[in-house]
């Protein structure tokens, strides 16, 4: 097999050899995928120097390419095509210097057209087997010829200029010898490459920059876990310019966030949450006054969804029916829509009378009609608990609430991507029990809450129950009037064949003794949120399935159906591992002031327990020292931190997640 070789001089006159075979290698060459020509590079230390090599004449900051048949060439941004390509090459050289040899792969698309998003290669491959670093060399909306490269004649620089991105593999050993002693790519990496890149990541249709209006930022700023940076990152890679409408005084006004948008349009006094009747008209007027063509308008905050849909309709932009949002986001109207006996009101007396006259059986669940973060959600086990439950709800921002039967079945999150009535993607995760689920046998009403503890991807429900959930919930979404969108649905399975139990200190789903064939499992929809999952939940789905929900949501908002379909394709083999989102909720003695008195609790844990750190790929401390945090008894729910744990084994992932939650240390004063 013929190969080409060069010597690269960099840094303090360090010489690194690089070789690659000249035969064409094609990957992911199947229908509806973008086939790729891959070029695998072997970097080695102490190469045999060509006769024309003058190592000492190079400067310390230069990277020089020396071949047998040509004059030495500088490897700079102009030669390699981008800053990212040059930085990737430098990473390969530094890694080779440290470990003596390394393998890297360059990716050249064999379909002519536009890249679906500029960061698609790192988005899909960052957690692939043996990957050390992934880089994109592409810019948003970059066009590729789709032509293969003739490696017999192509220069080293041309390899980089023709590539969409590169992957640096780890320095692995096999049988005590580095596998990189010759050009060899681990079979497990090749299998992962096919699994993750089998999507149409270059589309044949030309694409142009779009402009999208975002109404409302996340309540939290980026340092506290807000989702707005995910929107900006996705928009940038998709070639979408953001125009943001927000009330004056929002954190987005800070100078460090000015690069996140094309324009920030401050809302006048008409801005309110919940919105007033004239808010849609005022949004329309503000958008028109901007004076530039707008391709879409979107919101990710439930109170604004129906209002923004009305504004979109007036502006002639893609939208779903405002009435659908109004029912979906109102927990009382949704319960009625699902055929359940539900109460709506604002007083304990009215709720007690309804429970009595309708002969409702306990336990019951009380929750704000329009809520967030499970704040003010309370289970009551008898009539005496209604008064204290309503008092807790009234301590929150919300006053109007709904009450209905409590479903004790296992809870799930069901996320669905729908386009023109077709389900493009659906994934279901297990939302583990909370303190509020235990009722009187657990903790008092004032101490029980429904703040998430663990969310595990994918779900371990039986296949028939997973199928039932997808079919029933997608039917509900269509009946509501939705035909396209991302739907974050929280539900339970009534009469499930499984329930939560503990074995060897690890809680997970187990076969239930209560299950009967006479009463099959049925879905119990708690809420439908027509937007991507909140906080950081979208990040773990990106890791497990390779799908960025915010990227999909933005392409839906501009009605770019081809990119919606491409970006909704999960990994070929489905979930690449079990992912557990470990959520650390605020919990402290009521006698404390509620002042968070710790530094970064995530960094502290990872430094103290490196054995746990190797199975954690994302984390963030969401509280800062000195921050005042409300006690859970106030009805407010606050996350202090999160960790995303991963493992090929669900049992091991849960074991590590349990240890993470147990080992987290923090204090309040």
C-alpha positions in Angstrom: 0.0 0.0 0.0 1.6 3.3 -1.2 2.1 6.1 1.3 3.3 9.6 1.5 5.6 11.1 4.1 6.7 14.5 5.3 8.6 16.0 8.2 7.1 18.8 10.2 9.4 21.1 12.2 7.8 23.2 15.0 8.6 24.8 18.3 12.1 24.4 19.6 13.3 22.8 16.3 11.3 19.6 17.1 10.9 17.2 14.1 7.8 15.1 13.7 7.2 12.7 10.9 3.7 12.4 9.3 2.6 9.6 6.9 -0.6 8.6 5.2 -1.7 6.0 2.6 -2.6 7.2 -0.8 -5.5 4.8 -1.5 -9.0 6.3 -1.0 -11.0 5.2 2.0 -14.7 6.0 2.1 -16.9 5.8 5.2 -20.7 6.0 5.8 -21.4 5.4 2.2 -25.1 4.5 2.4 -28.4 6.0 1.3 -29.4 9.3 2.8 -26.0 9.8 4.5 -23.1 12.0 3.6 -20.3 9.7 2.6 -16.8 10.8 3.8 -13.3 10.3 2.4 -11.1 9.9 5.4 -7.4 10.4 5.6 -5.7 8.9 8.6 -2.4 10.5 9.5 0.3 8.8 11.6 2.5 11.3 13.5 5.8 9.9 14.9 8.8 11.4 16.7 12.4 11.2 15.4 11.7 10.7 11.7 14.4 10.3 9.1 15.1 13.8 7.8 15.0 14.5 4.1 18.2 15.8 2.5 16.7 19.2 2.1 15.8 19.6 5.8 17.5 22.4 7.7 16.0 22.1 11.2 18.1 24.8 12.8 17.1 27.5 10.3 13.5 27.5 11.4 12.1 30.0 13.9 10.6 28.9 17.1 7.1 30.1 16.3 7.0 28.6 12.7 5.6 25.3 11.6 7.5 24.1 8.5 6.5 21.2 6.2 9.4 19.4 4.5 8.9 16.8 1.8 11.4 14.8 -0.4 10.5 16.5 -3.7 9.6 20.1 -2.8 10.9 23.2 -1.1 10.0 23.6 2.6 6.6 25.2 3.1 5.1 27.1 6.0 2.1 25.6 7.6 0.1 28.7 8.5 -3.6 29.8 8.4 -3.3 30.6 4.7 -1.8 27.2 3.8 -4.1 25.1 6.0 -7.3 27.1 5.4 -8.3 28.2 8.9 -7.2 29.1 12.4 -8.9 25.9 13.6 -7.0 23.7 11.2 -3.7 25.2 12.3 -4.6 24.8 15.9 -5.6 21.2 15.3 -2.3 20.5 13.7 -0.4 22.1 16.6 -2.4 19.9 19.0 -1.4 16.8 17.0 2.3 17.8 17.1 2.3 18.6 20.8 0.5 15.3 21.6 3.1 13.4 19.5 5.9 15.2 21.3 4.5 13.9 24.6 3.5 10.4 23.6 6.0 9.7 20.8 3.3 8.9 18.2 -0.4 9.7 17.5 -3.0 9.0 14.9 -5.4 11.7 13.5 -8.2 11.5 11.0 -9.3 14.2 8.5 -12.8 14.1 7.1 -13.6 15.2 3.5 -17.4 15.2 2.6 -18.2 13.4 -0.7 -21.5 15.2 -1.2 -21.6 18.6 -2.8 -23.5 21.2 -0.9 -23.8 23.1 2.4 -22.7 21.8 5.8 -25.8 21.6 8.0 -24.1 23.3 10.9 -20.4 24.2 11.2 -19.8 22.2 14.4 -21.5 19.0 13.3 -18.3 16.9 13.5 -17.4 17.7 17.1 -21.0 17.6 18.1 -21.3 14.0 16.9 -17.9 12.7 17.6 -16.6 14.3 20.8 -17.5 11.2 22.9 -16.5 8.5 20.3 -14.1 5.7 21.3 -10.5 6.8 21.9 -11.1 10.4 20.8 -8.7 12.9 22.4 -9.8 16.0 20.5 -12.3 16.9 17.7 -12.1 20.1 15.7 -14.2 21.7 13.0 -12.4 23.5 10.2 -15.7 24.7 8.7 -17.5 28.0 8.9 -21.3 28.3 9.0 -23.0 27.6 5.7 -19.7 26.5 4.1 -20.1 24.9 0.7 -18.1 21.7 -0.3 -17.5 20.5 -3.8 -18.1 16.9 -2.9 -15.1 15.8 -4.9 -12.7 13.2 -3.6 -9.1 14.2 -3.1 -6.4 12.4 -5.2 -4.0 11.5 -2.5 -1.2 10.6 -4.8 -0.8 14.2 -5.8 -2.4 16.2 -3.0 -0.1 18.1 -0.6 -0.3 17.9 3.1 -1.7 21.4 3.2 -4.4 20.5 0.6 -5.5 17.7 2.9 -6.4 20.2 5.6 -7.9 22.8 3.2 -10.2 20.1 1.8 -11.4 18.8 5.1 -14.4 19.7 7.2 -12.7 18.7 10.4 -10.3 16.5 12.2 -10.1 14.0 15.0 -7.0 13.3 17.2 -7.1 9.9 18.8 -5.8 9.0 22.2 -2.5 7.3 22.7 -3.7 3.7 23.4 -1.7 0.6 24.1 -2.4 -3.0 23.1 -0.4 -5.8 24.6 2.1 -3.4 26.1 3.0 -1.7 22.7 1.5 1.5 21.4 -0.9 0.6 18.5 0.4 3.7 16.7 3.7 2.0 16.0 2.2 1.7 12.5 -0.8 3.4 10.9 -3.7 1.6 12.5 -7.0 2.9 13.7 -8.8 1.0 16.4 -11.8 -1.0 15.0 -13.9 0.3 17.9 -13.3 3.9 16.7 -14.2 3.0 13.1 -17.4 1.4 14.4 -18.1 4.6 16.4 -17.4 6.8 13.4 -19.9 5.0 11.3 -22.5 5.0 14.1 -22.2 8.7 14.7 -21.5 10.2 11.2 -24.2 8.2 9.4 -26.3 11.3 8.8 -26.8 13.8 5.8 -24.4 16.4 7.3 -24.0 18.1 4.0 -27.2 19.1 2.1 -27.4 19.7 -1.6 -29.6 22.7 -1.4 -27.8 26.1 -1.1 -28.4 28.0 2.1 -28.2 31.6 3.1 -28.0 33.4 6.4 -31.2 33.8 8.3 -32.4 36.2 11.0 -34.4 35.0 13.9 -36.1 36.9 16.7 -35.9 35.4 20.2 -38.5 36.7 22.6 -37.2 36.3 26.2 -34.0 34.9 27.5 -33.6 32.3 30.2 -34.4 33.4 33.7 -31.0 32.3 34.8 -27.8 33.8 33.4 -25.2 31.4 31.9 -23.3 31.0 35.1 -26.4 29.8 36.9 -27.4 27.2 34.3 -29.5 29.3 31.9 -30.1 27.9 28.4 -29.6 31.1 26.3 -25.9 30.3 25.5 -27.0 27.0 23.9 -29.3 29.0 21.7 -26.6 31.4 20.7 -24.1 28.6 20.1 -26.5 26.7 17.9 -27.5 29.9 16.0 -23.9 30.8 15.3 -23.1 27.3 13.9 -26.3 27.3 11.8 -25.6 30.7 10.2 -28.6 32.4 12.0 -28.4 36.0 13.3 -30.3 36.5 16.6 -32.3 39.5 17.4 -33.4 39.4 21.1 -36.4 41.1 22.6 -36.1 41.5 26.4 -37.1 43.8 29.2 -34.6 46.4 30.4 -32.3 45.2 33.2 -32.0 41.6 32.0 -28.6 40.0 32.4 -28.3 39.8 28.6 -27.5 43.5 28.6 -24.1 42.9 30.2 -21.2 43.7 27.8 -19.8 40.1 28.0 -22.9 38.8 26.2 -22.9 41.4 23.4 -21.5 38.9 20.9 -24.6 36.7 21.4 -26.9 38.7 19.2 -27.1 41.0 16.2 -29.4 43.4 18.0 -31.0 43.7 21.5 -34.4 45.3 21.3 -35.5 46.5 24.7 -39.2 46.0 25.4 -41.3 48.9 26.7 -43.5 48.9 29.7 -45.9 46.6 27.9 -43.6 43.6 28.7 -45.1 41.5 31.5 -45.0 37.9 32.6 -47.6 36.5 32.2 -48.1 38.6 29.1 -50.9 41.1 28.7 -53.4 41.1 25.9 -51.5 43.7 23.9 -48.1 42.0 24.1 -48.4 40.3 20.7 -49.2 43.5 18.9 -46.3 45.3 20.6 -43.9 42.5 19.6 -45.1 42.8 16.0 -44.6 46.6 16.1 -41.1 46.3 17.6 -40.1 43.7 15.0 -41.4 45.8 12.1 -39.6 48.9 13.5 -36.3 47.0 13.3 -36.5 47.4 9.6 -34.7 44.2 8.5 -36.1 41.0 7.0 -36.9 38.5 9.7 -37.2 34.8 8.8 -38.7 33.5 12.1 -39.7 34.3 15.7 -39.4 32.0 18.6 -39.8 31.8 22.4 -38.7 29.1 24.9 -40.5 30.4 28.0 -43.9 28.9 28.5 -45.8 32.1 29.4 -44.7 33.6 26.1 -45.4 30.7 23.7 -49.0 31.5 22.7 -48.2 35.3 22.6 -45.3 34.8 20.2 -47.4 32.4 18.1 -49.9 35.2 17.6 -47.1 37.6 16.8 -45.7 35.2 14.2 -49.1 34.8 12.6 -49.4 38.6 12.2 -45.9 38.7 10.7 -46.5 35.9 8.3 -43.8 33.7 9.9 -43.8 30.0 10.7 -45.9 29.1 13.7 -48.2 26.7 15.5 -51.7 27.5 16.7 -51.7 29.9 19.7 -54.7 27.9 21.1 -52.6 24.7 21.2 -50.0 26.4 23.3 -52.6 27.8 25.7 -54.0 24.3 26.5 -50.7 22.6 26.6 -49.1 25.0 29.1 -52.1 25.2 31.4 -52.0 22.1 33.7 -55.7 22.4 34.5 -56.8 22.6 30.9 -54.5 19.8 29.9 -55.9 17.5 32.6 -59.4 18.2 31.4 -58.2 17.7 27.8 -56.9 14.3 28.8 -60.3 13.4 30.3 -59.4 13.6 34.0 -61.5 15.1 36.8 -59.5 18.2 37.8 -60.1 21.3 39.9 -59.0 24.9 39.2 -59.1 27.7 41.8 -57.1 29.7 44.2 -58.4 28.9 47.7 -58.1 25.9 50.0 -61.8 26.1 50.9 -62.8 25.7 47.2 -60.4 22.8 46.7 -61.6 21.0 49.8 -65.3 21.4 48.7 -64.4 20.1 45.2 -62.6 17.0 46.7 -65.6 16.3 48.9 -68.4 16.9 46.4 -66.6 15.0 43.6 -65.7 12.2 46.0 -62.0 12.3 44.9 -59.9 9.5 46.3 -56.6 10.4 48.0 -53.7 11.0 47.5 -54.2 14.1 45.4 -51.7 16.4 43.7 -51.9 20.2 43.9 -49.8 22.4 41.6 -49.8 25.8 40.0 -51.6 25.9 36.6 -48.7 27.8 35.1 -45.6 26.7 36.9 -41.9 26.0 36.4 -39.2 23.9 38.2 -41.9 21.9 39.9 -42.3 24.8 42.4 -45.4 24.6 44.5 -46.2 21.0 43.6 -47.5 19.2 46.6 -49.0 15.8 47.3 -51.7 15.5 50.0 -52.8 12.2 51.5 -56.0 13.4 53.2 -58.3 16.4 53.5 -56.3 17.9 56.3 -53.3 18.4 54.0 -55.0 20.7 51.5 -54.8 23.9 53.6 -51.0 23.6 54.1 -50.5 22.7 50.4 -52.3 25.8 49.2 -50.4 27.9 51.7 -47.1 26.6 50.1 -48.4 27.3 46.6 -49.3 30.9 47.6 -45.7 31.4 48.9 -44.5 31.0 45.3 -45.1 33.4 42.4 -48.3 31.5 41.5 -51.7 31.8 43.0 -54.1 29.8 40.7 -53.7 26.1 41.0 -55.1 22.8 39.9 -55.8 19.6 41.9 -56.4 16.1 40.7 -55.7 12.5 41.5 -52.1 11.6 42.2 -50.6 8.9 39.9 -48.0 6.8 41.6 -46.6 5.1 38.5 -43.0 5.6 37.4 -42.4 9.1 36.0 -40.8 9.7 32.6 -39.7 12.6 30.4 -40.8 12.1 26.8 -39.1 14.3 24.2 -40.5 14.4 20.7 -39.3 16.1 17.5 -42.3 16.4 15.1 -42.4 17.8 11.6 -45.6 18.1 9.6 -47.2 15.5 11.8 -44.4 13.0 11.5 -42.3 11.9 14.5 -38.7 12.4 13.5 -37.2 11.4 16.9 -38.5 10.3 20.3 -36.5 9.5 23.4 -37.8 8.6 26.8 -35.9 8.9 30.1 -36.7 7.8 33.7 -37.3 10.6 36.1 -36.5 9.0 39.5 -38.7 9.4 42.6 -38.6 12.7 44.6 -39.1 13.3 48.3 -42.7 14.5 47.6 -43.6 11.1 46.2 -43.3 9.5 49.6 -46.3 11.3 51.1 -47.1 10.9 54.8 -44.8 7.9 55.1 -41.8 10.0 54.1 -41.6 13.7 55.1 -44.0 16.5 56.1 -45.6 18.5 53.4 -43.4 21.4 54.1 -40.3 19.3 53.5 -41.4 17.2 50.5 -41.0 18.5 47.0 -40.9 17.4 43.4 -37.5 18.6 42.5 -35.7 16.2 40.2 -33.1 13.9 41.7 -31.8 11.6 38.9 -32.9 11.5 35.2 -31.7 8.4 33.4 -31.3 8.1 29.6 -32.6 5.9 28.1 -35.6 4.6 30.0 -35.6 1.0 31.4 -39.4 0.7 31.0 -40.5 -2.5 29.2 -40.6 -2.1 25.4 -44.4 -2.3 25.2 -44.8 0.5 27.7 -42.3 2.7 25.8 -44.2 2.1 22.6 -47.5 2.8 24.3 -46.1 6.1 25.6 -44.8 7.3 22.3 -48.0 6.4 20.4 -50.3 7.9 23.0 -48.4 11.1 23.7 -47.8 11.8 20.0 -51.5 11.3 19.4 -52.3 13.8 22.2 -49.9 16.3 20.7 -51.6 16.0 17.3 -55.1 16.3 18.9 -53.9 19.5 20.6 -53.3 20.9 17.1 -49.5 20.7 16.9 -48.0 19.5 13.6 -44.4 20.6 14.2 -42.1 21.4 17.1 -40.1 20.0 20.0 -42.3 18.7 22.8 -40.9 18.1 26.3 -43.6 16.0 28.0 -43.6 14.9 31.6 -45.8 11.8 32.2 -46.3 8.8 34.4 -47.3 5.2 33.6 -50.4 4.3 35.4 -50.5 0.6 36.3 -47.0 0.0 35.1 -45.6 -3.5 35.3 -42.5 -2.0 37.0 -41.9 0.1 40.1 -38.9 1.6 41.9 -37.1 -0.6 44.4 -33.6 -0.8 46.0 -31.1 -3.6 45.6 -27.6 -3.4 47.2 -28.2 0.3 47.9 -29.0 1.2 44.2 -32.5 2.3 43.4 -33.9 1.3 39.9 -37.0 0.0 38.2 -38.0 -3.6 39.2 -40.9 -5.8 38.3 -44.0 -4.9 40.3 -46.1 -7.3 42.3 -49.1 -5.1 41.6 -49.1 -5.5 37.8 -52.1 -7.4 36.3 -53.0 -8.3 32.8 -56.6 -7.2 33.4 -55.6 -3.6 33.8 -52.9 -2.7 31.2 -50.5 0.2 31.6 -51.8 3.6 30.4 -50.1 7.0 30.0 -50.8 9.8 32.6 -49.6 13.1 31.0 -48.6 15.6 33.6 -47.6 18.5 31.4 -46.6 19.3 27.8 -44.0 21.9 27.3 -43.8 22.8 23.6 -40.1 23.6 23.7 -36.7 21.9 24.4 -36.2 20.5 27.9 -35.0 23.2 30.4 -31.9 23.8 32.4 -29.1 21.6 31.2 -31.2 18.5 30.2 -30.6 19.2 26.5 -26.9 18.7 26.9 -27.1 15.1 28.1 -29.4 14.3 25.2 -26.7 15.7 22.9 -24.2 13.4 24.5 -26.3 10.2 24.6 -28.0 10.6 21.1 -26.0 13.2 19.2 -29.0 15.6 18.9 -28.9 19.2 19.9 -32.5 20.2 20.6 -31.9 23.9 20.5 -30.3 23.6 17.0 -33.4 21.6 15.9 -35.7 24.2 17.4 -34.0 27.1 15.6 -34.3 25.3 12.2 -37.9 24.6 13.0 -38.5 28.3 13.7 -37.2 29.3 10.3 -39.0 26.4 8.6 -35.7 24.8 7.3 -37.2 21.3 6.9 -34.2 19.7 5.4 -31.9 20.7 8.2 -34.6 19.8 10.8 -34.6 16.2 9.4 -30.8 16.0 9.3 -30.3 17.3 12.8 -33.0 15.1 14.3 -31.2 11.9 13.3 -29.8 10.1 16.3 -26.7 7.9 16.3 -27.2 4.8 14.1 -27.2 2.4 17.0 -29.3 4.7 19.3 -28.1 5.7 22.7 -24.3 5.4 22.9 -24.4 4.7 26.7 -26.5 5.2 29.8 -26.4 8.8 30.9 -27.5 9.9 34.3 -28.2 13.5 35.1 -27.5 13.9 38.8 -29.2 17.0 40.2 -28.2 18.4 43.5 -31.1 20.4 45.1 -30.7 22.9 47.9 -31.3 21.2 51.3 -30.4 22.8 54.5 -31.7 23.4 58.1 -34.5 26.0 58.3 -32.6 27.7 61.1 -29.9 28.8 58.6 -30.0 32.2 56.9 -29.9 30.4 53.6 -26.5 31.8 52.5 -24.6 29.4 50.3 -21.2 29.0 52.0 -19.1 26.9 49.7 -17.0 27.4 46.6 -17.4 25.3 43.4 -18.8 22.0 44.8 -18.3 20.2 41.5 -14.6 21.0 41.2 -14.2 20.0 44.9 -15.7 16.6 44.3 -13.8 15.9 41.1 -10.5 16.8 42.7 -11.3 14.7 45.8 -12.7 11.7 43.9 -10.9 11.3 40.5 -12.2 7.8 40.4 -15.7 9.3 39.9 -14.5 12.1 37.6 -13.6 9.7 34.8 -17.3 8.9 34.3 -18.5 12.5 34.4 -18.5 14.4 31.1 -20.4 17.5 32.0 -21.0 19.4 35.3 -21.6 22.8 36.7 -22.0 24.5 40.1 -25.1 26.7 39.8 -24.7 28.5 43.2 -22.1 31.0 44.2 -20.7 31.6 47.6 -22.7 34.3 49.4 -25.8 33.7 47.3 -29.1 33.8 49.2 -31.2 30.6 48.5 -34.8 30.1 49.6 -35.5 27.1 51.7 -37.5 24.3 50.0 -40.3 24.7 52.5 -41.1 28.1 50.8 -42.2 26.2 47.7 -39.2 27.4 45.8 -36.9 24.8 44.2 -33.2 25.5 43.6 -30.5 23.4 42.0 -27.1 23.9 43.4 -25.3 21.8 40.8 -25.6 19.0 38.3 -23.3 16.2 37.0 -23.8 14.1 33.9 -22.6 10.6 34.6 -22.1 8.0 31.8 -21.3 4.3 31.4 -22.0 1.5 29.0 -23.7 -0.3 31.9 -26.9 1.1 33.4 -26.1 -0.6 36.7 -22.6 1.0 36.9 -24.0 4.4 35.8 -26.5 4.3 38.7 -23.8 3.1 41.1 -21.6 6.0 40.2 -24.5 8.5 40.2 -25.5 7.4 43.7 -21.9 7.9 44.9 -21.7 11.3 43.3 -24.8 12.5 45.1 -23.6 11.0 48.4 -20.1 12.5 48.1 -21.1 16.1 47.2 -20.3 18.5 50.1 -21.6 22.0 50.7 -22.7 24.2 53.6 -25.1 27.0 54.4 -25.0 29.6 57.1 
